[in-house]
Amino acid sequence: MKALLQPVELRWIDSAVTKNWDTVSGMKETGPVECRTIGYLLQIDKDVVKVVQSRYADNPQIEARVADMIAIPRACVRKITLIRRSHA
C-alpha cells in the first residue's frame, strides 16, 4: 500500500456523454476517455482511490487538513504514479 498524502498522478477512465443531436455513426465514435488527476493520495483499497487536491500542515504533531477530494472507482484506475520531489 502506498503511503498516505504522497503526491501522485492517477490515470483513469471516465464516462463520456454527448449533449447534442448526432448521427448513429457519430454516437458510436464516442466512448470513455482517459483522465489524469494529480493530487495527494488519501485512500486506496480494493473499491476506491481517493485523492485530495490540497493539504495543509506538514507538522507531524497536527493531523493534516485536506480539501477538494475526488473518489474514483478502483476499476476505473489504470495507473498510479508516485511523484517524486526534486532536490533542486
C-alpha positions as semicolon CSV with decimal commas, in nm:
position;residue;x (nm);y (nm);z (nm)
1;M;0,000;0,000;0,000
2;K;0,125;0,347;-0,087
3;A;0,186;0,597;0,196
4;L;-0,097;0,842;0,252
5;L;-0,077;1,205;0,141
6;Q;0,204;1,133;-0,102
7;P;0,182;1,328;-0,430
8;V;0,056;1,103;-0,711
9;E;-0,067;1,112;-1,068
10;L;-0,367;0,891;-1,148
11;R;-0,461;0,780;-1,497
12;W;-0,820;0,666;-1,505
13;I;-1,109;0,604;-1,740
14;D;-1,423;0,818;-1,717
15;S;-1,761;0,803;-1,884
16;A;-1,833;1,027;-2,180
17;V;-2,161;1,191;-2,273
18;T;-2,291;1,386;-2,569
19;K;-2,511;1,693;-2,542
20;N;-2,640;1,743;-2,896
21;W;-2,814;1,550;-3,169
22;D;-2,579;1,342;-3,382
23;T;-2,589;1,055;-3,629
24;V;-2,583;0,696;-3,511
25;S;-2,231;0,656;-3,652
26;G;-2,121;0,974;-3,475
27;M;-2,253;0,845;-3,144
28;K;-2,076;0,513;-3,192
29;E;-1,742;0,700;-3,211
30;T;-1,796;0,850;-2,864
31;G;-1,650;0,639;-2,584
32;P;-1,489;0,654;-2,244
33;V;-1,198;0,897;-2,206
34;E;-0,868;0,875;-2,021
35;C;-0,828;1,133;-1,747
36;R;-0,529;1,240;-1,540
37;T;-0,557;1,366;-1,185
38;I;-0,266;1,498;-0,980
39;G;-0,304;1,529;-0,604
40;Y;-0,228;1,373;-0,269
41;L;-0,325;1,010;-0,211
42;L;-0,581;0,993;0,070
43;Q;-0,713;0,637;0,046
44;I;-0,661;0,331;-0,169
45;D;-0,835;-0,004;-0,131
46;K;-0,999;-0,268;-0,349
47;D;-1,301;-0,045;-0,422
48;V;-1,182;0,315;-0,443
49;V;-0,888;0,551;-0,483
50;K;-0,930;0,891;-0,316
51;V;-0,708;1,189;-0,394
52;V;-0,720;1,539;-0,245
53;Q;-0,606;1,846;-0,434
54;S;-0,484;2,046;-0,133
55;R;-0,324;1,969;0,202
56;Y;-0,209;2,178;0,494
57;A;0,021;2,102;0,790
58;D;0,346;1,919;0,747
59;N;0,381;1,918;1,126
60;P;0,359;1,554;1,243
61;Q;0,213;1,678;1,573
62;I;-0,100;1,803;1,393
63;E;-0,342;1,600;1,182
64;A;-0,323;1,727;0,823
65;R;-0,617;1,921;0,684
66;V;-0,720;1,841;0,327
67;A;-0,963;1,975;0,066
68;D;-1,117;1,904;-0,274
69;M;-1,137;1,523;-0,274
70;I;-1,220;1,304;-0,573
71;A;-1,319;0,940;-0,524
72;I;-1,253;0,723;-0,830
73;P;-1,377;0,364;-0,852
74;R;-1,074;0,134;-0,836
75;A;-1,187;-0,050;-1,152
76;C;-1,150;0,278;-1,348
77;V;-0,791;0,346;-1,233
78;R;-0,534;0,234;-1,490
79;K;-0,213;0,360;-1,329
80;I;-0,091;0,530;-1,010
81;T;0,246;0,704;-1,029
82;L;0,424;0,845;-0,725
83;I;0,551;1,196;-0,794
84;R;0,899;1,231;-0,655
85;R;1,017;1,565;-0,524
86;S;1,329;1,703;-0,686
87;H;1,612;1,816;-0,462
88;A;1,696;2,134;-0,651
